[in-house]
Amino acid sequence: MNRTDRLYAIVEELRASAPRHRSARELAQRYEVSVRTIERDIGALQQAGVPIYADVGRRGGYALDKTMTLPPLNFTPAEAVAVAVALNQANGTPFARASRSAVRKIVTAMSARDAHAARDLASRVRIFEREDAVDPPSVPSVIEEAIVAQRVLRLSYTDRNGVRTERDVEPVLFVSDLGRWYLVGWCRLRDGARAFRVDRVVSAAVTGEPAPARSYEEFVPRIPDLVARGPALD
């Protein structure tokens, strides 16, 4: 687990257990890192404004401000399972991680009785895939993060002809077409709009440079052509 994913996971762990505390040792064992690493992570989250407070002493630990937790939700067990089944279809999309987080929040915010009933019902639900079905490739979370934060991406990309290039891309939006996901953005290498198949992204890194504001409406009319062409014809 990289540090970004671990920071998200720590917040969700504290949110789920609130108002109970979690010690640095418990968190370190859960995420297979040192206690010192957890302490640094907590410090970084606090500096970022996450309302985590610490209690010292033998039974102390870290807890999330209870105002940041959800009250019990009025989902029925069947409704919770329905949401989980629907969100299961997000696997392989830019929102796979967010969907798993959403299901966890729903279950932890339900009453103990309803959450138990939902888990029991979920254990009696099976989703079968065709034997010849191909699992969709996952979308690198860094691409999703770059779009949300509006930061320039540095891509190593292999086109349909097997040619690899390095490009700085200003991400604008995601597009799904026939089960494939594309990143649409402004390619600085070619000084133009391009669509990149995410399963051909060899590596992606956020540069930290703010991406210029670009209206996605400008790109939408060109999406069919961009997806058809791709960067292979550059």
C-alpha positions as CSV (number, residue, x, y, z in Angstrom):
1,M,0.0,0.0,0.0
2,N,1.4,3.4,-1.0
3,R,1.4,6.3,1.4
4,T,-1.6,8.1,-0.2
5,D,-3.8,4.9,0.0
6,R,-2.6,4.4,3.6
7,L,-3.6,7.9,4.6
8,Y,-7.1,7.4,3.1
9,A,-7.3,4.1,4.9
10,I,-6.3,5.5,8.3
11,V,-9.0,8.2,8.1
12,E,-11.6,5.6,7.2
13,E,-10.4,3.3,10.0
14,L,-10.7,6.1,12.5
15,R,-14.1,7.1,11.1
16,A,-15.4,3.6,11.4
17,S,-14.2,3.1,14.9
18,A,-15.2,6.6,16.3
19,P,-15.6,7.5,19.0
20,R,-13.3,4.7,20.1
21,H,-9.6,5.2,19.9
22,R,-7.0,3.3,17.8
23,S,-3.5,3.2,19.1
24,A,-0.4,3.8,16.9
25,R,0.6,0.2,17.5
26,E,-2.8,-1.2,16.3
27,L,-2.7,1.0,13.2
28,A,0.9,0.0,12.5
29,Q,0.1,-3.7,12.7
30,R,-3.0,-3.3,10.5
31,Y,-1.1,-1.5,7.7
32,E,2.2,-3.4,8.2
33,V,4.4,-0.3,8.9
34,S,6.3,1.0,11.9
35,V,4.7,2.9,14.8
36,R,6.9,5.9,13.8
37,T,5.5,5.8,10.2
38,I,1.9,5.9,11.7
39,E,2.8,8.8,13.9
40,R,4.2,10.7,10.8
41,D,1.1,9.9,8.8
42,I,-1.2,11.1,11.6
43,G,0.8,14.3,11.8
44,A,0.5,14.9,8.1
45,L,-3.3,14.3,8.3
46,Q,-3.6,16.8,11.2
47,Q,-1.6,19.4,9.3
48,A,-3.9,18.9,6.3
49,G,-6.8,19.8,8.5
50,V,-8.3,16.3,9.3
51,P,-9.8,16.6,12.9
52,I,-7.8,13.8,14.5
53,Y,-7.0,14.2,18.2
54,A,-4.8,12.1,20.5
55,D,-5.3,11.0,24.0
56,V,-2.2,10.1,26.0
57,G,-2.0,7.4,28.6
58,R,-2.3,3.7,28.8
59,R,-5.6,3.5,27.0
60,G,-5.0,6.5,24.8
61,G,-4.7,6.6,21.0
62,Y,-6.1,8.4,18.0
63,A,-9.7,9.3,17.3
64,L,-11.6,11.2,14.7
65,D,-13.8,14.1,15.8
66,K,-17.2,12.6,16.2
67,T,-18.8,15.4,14.2
68,M,-17.0,14.0,11.2
69,T,-18.7,10.6,11.5
70,L,-22.1,9.6,10.1
71,P,-25.2,9.1,12.3
72,P,-27.0,5.8,11.9
73,L,-28.5,5.5,8.5
74,N,-32.0,4.3,7.7
75,F,-30.9,1.8,5.0
76,T,-32.7,-1.5,5.2
77,P,-30.5,-4.6,4.9
78,A,-31.9,-5.1,1.4
79,E,-31.2,-1.5,0.4
80,A,-27.6,-1.7,1.7
81,V,-27.0,-4.9,-0.3
82,A,-28.6,-3.4,-3.4
83,V,-26.2,-0.5,-3.1
84,A,-23.2,-2.8,-2.6
85,V,-24.2,-4.9,-5.7
86,A,-24.6,-1.8,-7.8
87,L,-21.2,-0.4,-6.7
88,N,-19.6,-3.7,-7.4
89,Q,-20.0,-2.9,-11.0
90,A,-17.5,0.0,-10.5
91,N,-14.6,-2.4,-10.4
92,G,-12.2,-1.5,-13.2
93,T,-13.5,2.1,-13.3
94,P,-11.9,5.3,-12.0
95,F,-14.3,5.0,-9.0
96,A,-13.5,1.5,-7.8
97,R,-11.7,2.6,-4.6
98,A,-14.4,5.2,-3.8
99,S,-17.1,2.6,-4.3
100,R,-15.5,0.2,-1.7
101,S,-15.1,3.1,0.7
102,A,-18.8,4.1,0.2
103,V,-20.0,0.6,1.0
104,R,-17.8,0.5,4.1
105,K,-19.2,3.8,5.3
106,I,-22.8,2.7,4.8
107,V,-22.3,-0.5,6.8
108,T,-20.4,1.1,9.6
109,A,-23.0,3.8,10.0
110,M,-25.9,1.4,10.1
111,S,-27.3,0.0,13.4
112,A,-25.5,-3.1,14.6
113,R,-28.7,-5.2,14.0
114,D,-29.2,-4.0,10.4
115,A,-25.5,-4.2,9.6
116,H,-25.5,-7.9,10.7
117,A,-28.6,-8.6,8.7
118,A,-27.1,-6.9,5.6
119,R,-23.9,-9.0,5.9
120,D,-26.0,-12.1,6.3
121,L,-28.0,-11.2,3.2
122,A,-24.9,-10.3,1.2
123,S,-23.5,-13.8,2.0
124,R,-26.4,-15.3,0.1
125,V,-25.9,-13.2,-3.0
126,R,-23.6,-14.6,-5.7
127,I,-22.6,-12.8,-8.9
128,F,-21.3,-15.1,-11.7
129,E,-19.3,-13.9,-14.6
130,R,-19.0,-15.7,-18.0
131,E,-16.0,-17.9,-18.3
132,D,-14.8,-15.9,-21.3
133,A,-15.3,-12.5,-19.6
134,V,-12.2,-10.4,-19.3
135,D,-11.7,-8.4,-16.1
136,P,-11.4,-4.7,-17.0
137,P,-8.0,-3.2,-16.2
138,S,-8.1,-1.0,-13.1
139,V,-7.6,2.7,-13.5
140,P,-4.5,4.0,-11.7
141,S,-5.8,6.0,-8.7
142,V,-3.2,8.7,-9.4
143,I,-5.1,9.6,-12.6
144,E,-8.3,10.1,-10.7
145,E,-6.5,12.1,-8.1
146,A,-4.9,14.4,-10.7
147,I,-8.3,15.1,-12.3
148,V,-9.8,16.0,-8.8
149,A,-6.8,18.1,-7.8
150,Q,-6.4,19.6,-11.3
151,R,-2.7,18.7,-11.5
152,V,-0.6,17.9,-14.6
153,L,0.2,14.2,-15.1
154,R,3.4,12.8,-16.5
155,L,2.5,9.7,-18.5
156,S,4.5,6.9,-20.0
157,Y,2.2,5.6,-22.7
158,T,2.3,2.8,-25.2
159,D,0.2,3.4,-28.3
160,R,-1.6,0.8,-30.5
161,N,1.6,0.3,-32.5
162,G,3.7,-0.5,-29.4
163,V,5.5,2.9,-29.5
164,R,6.2,4.2,-26.0
165,T,6.3,8.0,-25.3
166,E,6.7,10.2,-22.3
167,R,4.1,13.1,-22.1
168,D,2.9,15.7,-19.8
169,V,-0.9,15.8,-19.9
170,E,-3.4,18.3,-18.5
171,P,-6.2,15.9,-17.5
172,V,-9.8,17.0,-18.2
173,L,-12.2,14.1,-18.0
174,F,-12.8,10.3,-18.1
175,V,-14.6,8.6,-21.0
176,S,-16.0,5.1,-21.1
177,D,-16.5,3.4,-24.5
178,L,-17.3,-0.2,-25.1
179,G,-15.9,-1.2,-21.7
180,R,-12.7,0.7,-22.0
181,W,-11.8,3.8,-20.1
182,Y,-10.0,6.8,-21.6
183,L,-8.3,9.8,-20.1
184,V,-9.1,12.9,-22.2
185,G,-6.8,15.9,-21.8
186,W,-4.5,18.4,-23.3
187,C,-1.2,16.7,-24.4
188,R,1.7,19.1,-24.1
189,L,3.9,16.9,-26.3
190,R,1.6,17.4,-29.3
191,D,0.0,20.6,-28.1
192,G,-3.5,19.3,-28.6
193,A,-6.4,17.4,-27.2
194,R,-5.8,13.6,-27.0
195,A,-7.6,10.5,-25.6
196,F,-5.4,7.9,-23.8
197,R,-6.6,4.4,-23.1
198,V,-5.9,3.8,-19.5
199,D,-4.9,0.2,-20.0
200,R,-2.0,1.4,-22.2
201,V,-0.7,3.8,-19.5
202,V,2.6,2.2,-18.4
203,S,3.1,4.6,-15.5
204,A,1.6,7.8,-14.3
205,A,2.8,10.4,-11.8
206,V,1.4,13.7,-10.6
207,T,3.9,16.5,-11.2
208,G,2.4,18.8,-8.6
209,E,2.0,21.6,-11.3
210,P,-1.5,23.0,-11.4
211,A,-3.2,22.3,-14.7
212,P,-4.8,25.3,-16.5
213,A,-8.5,25.4,-16.2
214,R,-10.1,23.9,-19.3
215,S,-13.8,23.6,-19.8
216,Y,-14.8,20.0,-20.5
217,E,-17.6,21.2,-22.7
218,E,-14.9,22.2,-25.2
219,F,-13.7,18.5,-25.4
220,V,-17.1,16.7,-25.4
221,P,-18.0,17.3,-29.1
222,R,-14.5,16.0,-30.1
223,I,-14.6,12.8,-27.9
224,P,-15.7,10.3,-30.7
225,D,-12.9,11.4,-32.9
226,L,-10.3,11.6,-30.1
227,V,-11.2,8.0,-29.0
228,A,-11.1,6.7,-32.5
229,R,-7.7,8.3,-33.3
230,G,-5.9,8.1,-30.0
231,P,-2.3,9.2,-29.8
232,A,-1.3,6.4,-32.3
233,L,-1.6,8.8,-35.2
234,D,0.6,11.5,-33.8
